[in-house]
Amino acid sequence: MTTIDITLPRVLSVDEQEELSKQLYWVTDTIRLIEGRENKPVMCVTFDGEPATEFAEELTTKAAQLIASFNVIPQKIVYERKSTRGNGCQTSYADLQAIGDIKVLGHGLHSYGGIIGKLFRALGELFLNEARTLGAEEFQFPALIRCDTLLKTGYVHSFPQHCHFVSHLDCCSSNLRAFRSEIDSDPDSIDIEIKKRQVAPEYALTPNVCYHCYEHFAGQRIPDNSSILVTAAQSCFRHEGRATEGLRRLREFTMREIICIGEEDSVLSQREQLLTMMKQLMDRLDLQGVIKSASDPFFCDDYDAKRMFQMGFELKQEMCASMPGEPSLAIASLNYHQDYFGRAFNIVDPSGEPAHSCCVGFGIDRWCAAILAQHGINHQAWPEPLLQLISHTT
């Protein structure tokens, strides 16, 4: 392995270091680790194999470009809450593995049991109940999404690094026989030239919940004096590459979303209700953190321009939980899409104009991570609202 230092224009906060690292990992897949230096304008980049000085200039240029966008439009704090329990417990990912509550099944894949399994189920019920209180209709969507639908959303262009495409073998008998022969020659491995045996993908694993909702209502006109309010929970999938870490960044995770589609004023009003819900959940569960303006993890080539647009119009707010000894962790996000998806899917409001939309998403895995980090593994010592939350879960 080889390590080089990248000089930055200024010292970054730990949250800015994490955001920068996520983007720089995509410069080359030979990067093994990116670490910030406390109180120093430096990022330490470790590569696999021989020296990789040819990437130093690109990394330095890209870092300066991204930091410039941080400077132009800084994040705006919408709501801040201090915990009544001080600085937290610093429950580590290793602690959860040691007691057997987490089992790693692959890079970014986990199974849960014990207290985290119970908390996961309880949070799922909590978010569903919050959605029902608002009057949302519950839907069930598939894990697969058509590639042409994903293209229509703009996701493939904005986040190509996160896409998981799904394919199958070309099912002519000669191809299947050849495939079986290759498997038989090495029965302990699937490491074969599988690409030449499969067809072009028609589907992908869905990266979020709301895209299916827009597809469901595509081509429809919203009735007078009404809007669409839907909720659904499902597994979502994103390829995070080397940025995959513990429960912070997963390849498969579960998200509950509440989606609103309608006239602009109606959607903006619903957005305020959803923001109020986020604040109340922080208070109820005694979570320390902030709700602040944010941007999506766009592909690095477009990151600065798209970040400034999203931040400039305050289209996204994230609930970021404090994580003792680590950067904060985004556990929920509230997104206003203007009329983007109304136009993309030909959904019109009662006046015939493209419908506006907003959604809030709760990442249940990350909520578990934040609660355990702040309140510890010993649930007997949790605050009363959390004890009540899990007491109704089998």
MITI-933613 format. One record per residue (C-alpha): x, y, z. Coordinates in steps of 0.5 Angstrom, whole numbers, plus 500, padded with zeros to 3 digits. Example, Ala and Ser with C-alpha at 12.3 -4.5 7.8 and 13.67 -1.06 7.14 Angstrom:
<finus>
<finu x="525" y="491" z="516"/>
<finu x="527" y="498" z="514"/>
</finus>
This chain:
<finus>
<finu x="500" y="500" z="500"/>
<finu x="502" y="507" z="499"/>
<finu x="500" y="514" z="502"/>
<finu x="500" y="521" z="500"/>
<finu x="498" y="527" z="503"/>
<finu x="493" y="532" z="499"/>
<finu x="493" y="539" z="501"/>
<finu x="487" y="543" z="502"/>
<finu x="485" y="550" z="502"/>
<finu x="483" y="550" z="509"/>
<finu x="482" y="546" z="515"/>
<finu x="475" y="542" z="515"/>
<finu x="470" y="540" z="520"/>
<finu x="469" y="533" z="521"/>
<finu x="463" y="533" z="517"/>
<finu x="466" y="536" z="512"/>
<finu x="472" y="531" z="512"/>
<finu x="467" y="526" z="511"/>
<finu x="463" y="529" z="505"/>
<finu x="469" y="530" z="502"/>
<finu x="472" y="523" z="503"/>
<finu x="465" y="520" z="500"/>
<finu x="467" y="524" z="493"/>
<finu x="474" y="523" z="493"/>
<finu x="473" y="515" z="493"/>
<finu x="470" y="515" z="486"/>
<finu x="477" y="518" z="483"/>
<finu x="480" y="511" z="483"/>
<finu x="478" y="504" z="486"/>
<finu x="485" y="504" z="488"/>
<finu x="484" y="508" z="494"/>
<finu x="483" y="504" z="500"/>
<finu x="482" y="509" z="505"/>
<finu x="482" y="517" z="506"/>
<finu x="483" y="520" z="513"/>
<finu x="482" y="527" z="515"/>
<finu x="488" y="531" z="520"/>
<finu x="485" y="534" z="526"/>
<finu x="486" y="542" z="525"/>
<finu x="490" y="541" z="519"/>
<finu x="488" y="543" z="512"/>
<finu x="490" y="536" z="509"/>
<finu x="487" y="529" z="507"/>
<finu x="491" y="523" z="508"/>
<finu x="490" y="518" z="502"/>
<finu x="492" y="511" z="502"/>
<finu x="492" y="507" z="496"/>
<finu x="493" y="499" z="494"/>
<finu x="499" y="497" z="491"/>
<finu x="505" y="501" z="488"/>
<finu x="505" y="509" z="489"/>
<finu x="499" y="513" z="486"/>
<finu x="502" y="520" z="485"/>
<finu x="499" y="520" z="478"/>
<finu x="492" y="521" z="482"/>
<finu x="495" y="527" z="487"/>
<finu x="493" y="533" z="482"/>
<finu x="486" y="530" z="480"/>
<finu x="485" y="529" z="488"/>
<finu x="488" y="536" z="490"/>
<finu x="484" y="539" z="484"/>
<finu x="477" y="536" z="486"/>
<finu x="478" y="537" z="493"/>
<finu x="479" y="545" z="492"/>
<finu x="473" y="545" z="487"/>
<finu x="468" y="541" z="492"/>
<finu x="471" y="546" z="498"/>
<finu x="469" y="552" z="494"/>
<finu x="462" y="550" z="494"/>
<finu x="462" y="549" z="501"/>
<finu x="464" y="556" z="502"/>
<finu x="459" y="559" z="497"/>
<finu x="453" y="556" z="501"/>
<finu x="454" y="553" z="508"/>
<finu x="449" y="549" z="511"/>
<finu x="444" y="552" z="515"/>
<finu x="441" y="550" z="522"/>
<finu x="434" y="549" z="522"/>
<finu x="433" y="546" z="529"/>
<finu x="438" y="544" z="534"/>
<finu x="437" y="539" z="540"/>
<finu x="442" y="538" z="546"/>
<finu x="441" y="531" z="549"/>
<finu x="439" y="531" z="557"/>
<finu x="444" y="525" z="557"/>
<finu x="451" y="529" z="556"/>
<finu x="456" y="527" z="550"/>
<finu x="453" y="519" z="549"/>
<finu x="456" y="513" z="550"/>
<finu x="460" y="511" z="544"/>
<finu x="457" y="505" z="543"/>
<finu x="461" y="502" z="537"/>
<finu x="460" y="497" z="531"/>
<finu x="465" y="492" z="534"/>
<finu x="461" y="492" z="541"/>
<finu x="454" y="490" z="537"/>
<finu x="458" y="485" z="533"/>
<finu x="461" y="482" z="540"/>
<finu x="455" y="481" z="543"/>
<finu x="452" y="478" z="537"/>
<finu x="447" y="483" z="535"/>
<finu x="450" y="484" z="529"/>
<finu x="452" y="479" z="524"/>
<finu x="456" y="482" z="517"/>
<finu x="454" y="478" z="511"/>
<finu x="458" y="481" z="506"/>
<finu x="460" y="488" z="505"/>
<finu x="455" y="493" z="507"/>
<finu x="450" y="487" z="509"/>
<finu x="448" y="485" z="516"/>
<finu x="443" y="481" z="520"/>
<finu x="440" y="484" z="526"/>
<finu x="438" y="480" z="533"/>
<finu x="438" y="482" z="540"/>
<finu x="437" y="489" z="542"/>
<finu x="438" y="492" z="535"/>
<finu x="433" y="487" z="532"/>
<finu x="428" y="489" z="537"/>
<finu x="429" y="497" z="536"/>
<finu x="429" y="496" z="529"/>
<finu x="422" y="493" z="529"/>
<finu x="420" y="498" z="534"/>
<finu x="422" y="504" z="530"/>
<finu x="419" y="501" z="524"/>
<finu x="412" y="501" z="527"/>
<finu x="413" y="508" z="530"/>
<finu x="415" y="511" z="523"/>
<finu x="409" y="507" z="520"/>
<finu x="404" y="510" z="526"/>
<finu x="407" y="517" z="524"/>
<finu x="405" y="516" z="517"/>
<finu x="398" y="514" z="519"/>
<finu x="397" y="520" z="524"/>
<finu x="398" y="524" z="518"/>
<finu x="393" y="520" z="514"/>
<finu x="398" y="517" z="509"/>
<finu x="395" y="511" z="505"/>
<finu x="400" y="505" z="506"/>
<finu x="403" y="502" z="499"/>
<finu x="407" y="496" z="498"/>
<finu x="413" y="497" z="492"/>
<finu x="418" y="492" z="489"/>
<finu x="425" y="492" z="491"/>
<finu x="426" y="492" z="483"/>
<finu x="425" y="498" z="479"/>
<finu x="425" y="498" z="471"/>
<finu x="431" y="501" z="468"/>
<finu x="427" y="506" z="464"/>
<finu x="424" y="508" z="470"/>
<finu x="430" y="510" z="473"/>
<finu x="433" y="513" z="467"/>
<finu x="426" y="518" z="467"/>
<finu x="428" y="520" z="475"/>
<finu x="435" y="522" z="473"/>
<finu x="438" y="518" z="478"/>
<finu x="442" y="514" z="473"/>
<finu x="445" y="521" z="471"/>
<finu x="446" y="524" z="478"/>
<finu x="448" y="518" z="482"/>
<finu x="451" y="513" z="477"/>
<finu x="456" y="511" z="482"/>
<finu x="450" y="508" z="487"/>
<finu x="447" y="504" z="481"/>
<finu x="446" y="496" z="482"/>
<finu x="443" y="493" z="476"/>
<finu x="440" y="486" z="476"/>
<finu x="441" y="481" z="470"/>
<finu x="440" y="474" z="469"/>
<finu x="443" y="469" z="464"/>
<finu x="442" y="468" z="457"/>
<finu x="437" y="462" z="457"/>
<finu x="439" y="459" z="451"/>
<finu x="441" y="452" z="453"/>
<finu x="448" y="452" z="450"/>
<finu x="449" y="458" z="454"/>
<finu x="446" y="455" z="460"/>
<finu x="450" y="448" z="459"/>
<finu x="457" y="452" z="458"/>
<finu x="455" y="456" z="465"/>
<finu x="454" y="450" z="469"/>
<finu x="460" y="447" z="466"/>
<finu x="464" y="453" z="468"/>
<finu x="461" y="452" z="475"/>
<finu x="463" y="445" z="475"/>
<finu x="470" y="446" z="474"/>
<finu x="471" y="450" z="480"/>
<finu x="465" y="449" z="485"/>
<finu x="467" y="453" z="490"/>
<finu x="467" y="460" z="486"/>
<finu x="463" y="464" z="482"/>
<finu x="469" y="468" z="480"/>
<finu x="468" y="466" z="472"/>
<finu x="467" y="471" z="466"/>
<finu x="459" y="471" z="468"/>
<finu x="458" y="478" z="464"/>
<finu x="459" y="474" z="457"/>
<finu x="453" y="469" z="459"/>
<finu x="448" y="474" z="462"/>
<finu x="443" y="479" z="458"/>
<finu x="443" y="487" z="458"/>
<finu x="439" y="489" z="465"/>
<finu x="432" y="491" z="464"/>
<finu x="432" y="492" z="472"/>
<finu x="435" y="495" z="478"/>
<finu x="435" y="495" z="485"/>
<finu x="431" y="501" z="487"/>
<finu x="435" y="506" z="491"/>
<finu x="429" y="509" z="495"/>
<finu x="422" y="508" z="496"/>
<finu x="419" y="514" z="492"/>
<finu x="421" y="513" z="485"/>
<finu x="416" y="507" z="485"/>
<finu x="410" y="512" z="488"/>
<finu x="411" y="517" z="482"/>
<finu x="411" y="511" z="477"/>
<finu x="404" y="508" z="480"/>
<finu x="401" y="515" z="479"/>
<finu x="404" y="517" z="472"/>
<finu x="399" y="520" z="467"/>
<finu x="394" y="521" z="473"/>
<finu x="391" y="528" z="474"/>
<finu x="390" y="529" z="482"/>
<finu x="382" y="531" z="483"/>
<finu x="380" y="538" z="486"/>
<finu x="381" y="540" z="493"/>
<finu x="386" y="534" z="494"/>
<finu x="393" y="531" z="494"/>
<finu x="396" y="524" z="494"/>
<finu x="399" y="522" z="501"/>
<finu x="403" y="515" z="501"/>
<finu x="407" y="512" z="505"/>
<finu x="411" y="505" z="504"/>
<finu x="418" y="502" z="507"/>
<finu x="422" y="497" z="503"/>
<finu x="429" y="495" z="502"/>
<finu x="434" y="500" z="498"/>
<finu x="440" y="499" z="495"/>
<finu x="446" y="503" z="494"/>
<finu x="453" y="502" z="492"/>
<finu x="458" y="506" z="496"/>
<finu x="464" y="503" z="494"/>
<finu x="470" y="504" z="499"/>
<finu x="466" y="509" z="503"/>
<finu x="461" y="503" z="506"/>
<finu x="462" y="503" z="513"/>
<finu x="459" y="500" z="519"/>
<finu x="452" y="502" z="520"/>
<finu x="453" y="509" z="517"/>
<finu x="454" y="507" z="509"/>
<finu x="450" y="500" z="507"/>
<finu x="449" y="497" z="501"/>
<finu x="442" y="495" z="503"/>
<finu x="438" y="499" z="508"/>
<finu x="431" y="499" z="510"/>
<finu x="427" y="506" z="509"/>
<finu x="420" y="508" z="511"/>
<finu x="418" y="514" z="506"/>
<finu x="412" y="519" z="506"/>
<finu x="411" y="522" z="500"/>
<finu x="406" y="528" z="498"/>
<finu x="404" y="530" z="491"/>
<finu x="399" y="535" z="489"/>
<finu x="399" y="543" z="488"/>
<finu x="405" y="547" z="490"/>
<finu x="402" y="550" z="496"/>
<finu x="399" y="544" z="499"/>
<finu x="406" y="540" z="498"/>
<finu x="409" y="546" z="501"/>
<finu x="404" y="546" z="507"/>
<finu x="405" y="538" z="508"/>
<finu x="413" y="539" z="508"/>
<finu x="412" y="544" z="514"/>
<finu x="408" y="538" z="517"/>
<finu x="413" y="533" z="516"/>
<finu x="419" y="538" z="518"/>
<finu x="415" y="539" z="525"/>
<finu x="414" y="531" z="525"/>
<finu x="422" y="531" z="525"/>
<finu x="423" y="536" z="530"/>
<finu x="418" y="532" z="535"/>
<finu x="421" y="525" z="534"/>
<finu x="428" y="528" z="536"/>
<finu x="425" y="531" z="542"/>
<finu x="421" y="524" z="544"/>
<finu x="427" y="520" z="543"/>
<finu x="432" y="525" z="546"/>
<finu x="436" y="525" z="540"/>
<finu x="442" y="530" z="540"/>
<finu x="443" y="533" z="533"/>
<finu x="441" y="538" z="528"/>
<finu x="436" y="539" z="522"/>
<finu x="440" y="543" z="517"/>
<finu x="440" y="544" z="510"/>
<finu x="444" y="539" z="505"/>
<finu x="445" y="536" z="499"/>
<finu x="445" y="529" z="495"/>
<finu x="451" y="525" z="494"/>
<finu x="451" y="527" z="487"/>
<finu x="457" y="524" z="482"/>
<finu x="463" y="528" z="483"/>
<finu x="463" y="531" z="476"/>
<finu x="457" y="535" z="478"/>
<finu x="457" y="535" z="485"/>
<finu x="459" y="543" z="486"/>
<finu x="454" y="546" z="481"/>
<finu x="448" y="541" z="483"/>
<finu x="450" y="542" z="491"/>
<finu x="449" y="550" z="490"/>
<finu x="442" y="549" z="486"/>
<finu x="440" y="545" z="492"/>
<finu x="442" y="548" z="497"/>
<finu x="441" y="555" z="494"/>
<finu x="433" y="554" z="494"/>
<finu x="433" y="550" z="501"/>
<finu x="430" y="544" z="497"/>
<finu x="433" y="539" z="502"/>
<finu x="434" y="538" z="510"/>
<finu x="437" y="533" z="513"/>
<finu x="436" y="530" z="521"/>
<finu x="443" y="529" z="523"/>
<finu x="445" y="525" z="529"/>
<finu x="451" y="527" z="534"/>
<finu x="455" y="520" z="534"/>
<finu x="460" y="521" z="540"/>
<finu x="467" y="520" z="537"/>
<finu x="465" y="520" z="530"/>
<finu x="462" y="525" z="524"/>
<finu x="455" y="526" z="525"/>
<finu x="450" y="521" z="522"/>
<finu x="444" y="523" z="517"/>
<finu x="438" y="519" z="519"/>
<finu x="432" y="522" z="516"/>
<finu x="432" y="527" z="510"/>
<finu x="426" y="532" z="508"/>
<finu x="426" y="533" z="500"/>
<finu x="422" y="538" z="496"/>
<finu x="423" y="536" z="488"/>
<finu x="419" y="542" z="486"/>
<finu x="415" y="540" z="479"/>
<finu x="421" y="535" z="477"/>
<finu x="417" y="529" z="478"/>
<finu x="411" y="531" z="476"/>
<finu x="414" y="533" z="469"/>
<finu x="418" y="527" z="469"/>
<finu x="412" y="522" z="470"/>
<finu x="406" y="527" z="467"/>
<finu x="403" y="527" z="474"/>
<finu x="398" y="534" z="474"/>
<finu x="395" y="538" z="479"/>
<finu x="387" y="540" z="479"/>
<finu x="389" y="546" z="475"/>
<finu x="393" y="542" z="469"/>
<finu x="400" y="544" z="471"/>
<finu x="405" y="539" z="473"/>
<finu x="404" y="537" z="480"/>
<finu x="409" y="538" z="486"/>
<finu x="412" y="533" z="490"/>
<finu x="416" y="532" z="497"/>
<finu x="418" y="526" z="501"/>
<finu x="421" y="525" z="508"/>
<finu x="425" y="518" z="509"/>
<finu x="427" y="515" z="515"/>
<finu x="433" y="510" z="515"/>
<finu x="432" y="505" z="520"/>
<finu x="438" y="502" z="520"/>
<finu x="442" y="509" z="522"/>
<finu x="436" y="511" z="527"/>
<finu x="439" y="504" z="530"/>
<finu x="446" y="506" z="530"/>
<finu x="444" y="513" z="533"/>
<finu x="440" y="511" z="538"/>
<finu x="445" y="506" z="541"/>
<finu x="451" y="511" z="540"/>
<finu x="448" y="516" z="544"/>
<finu x="444" y="511" z="549"/>
<finu x="448" y="505" z="550"/>
<finu x="447" y="498" z="549"/>
<finu x="444" y="497" z="556"/>
<finu x="437" y="498" z="554"/>
<finu x="435" y="498" z="562"/>
<finu x="438" y="505" z="562"/>
<finu x="435" y="508" z="556"/>
<finu x="430" y="514" z="557"/>
<finu x="423" y="512" z="559"/>
<finu x="420" y="514" z="552"/>
<finu x="425" y="509" z="549"/>
<finu x="423" y="504" z="554"/>
<finu x="416" y="505" z="552"/>
<finu x="418" y="504" z="544"/>
<finu x="421" y="497" z="545"/>
<finu x="416" y="495" z="550"/>
<finu x="411" y="494" z="545"/>
<finu x="415" y="490" z="540"/>
<finu x="416" y="482" z="540"/>
</finus>
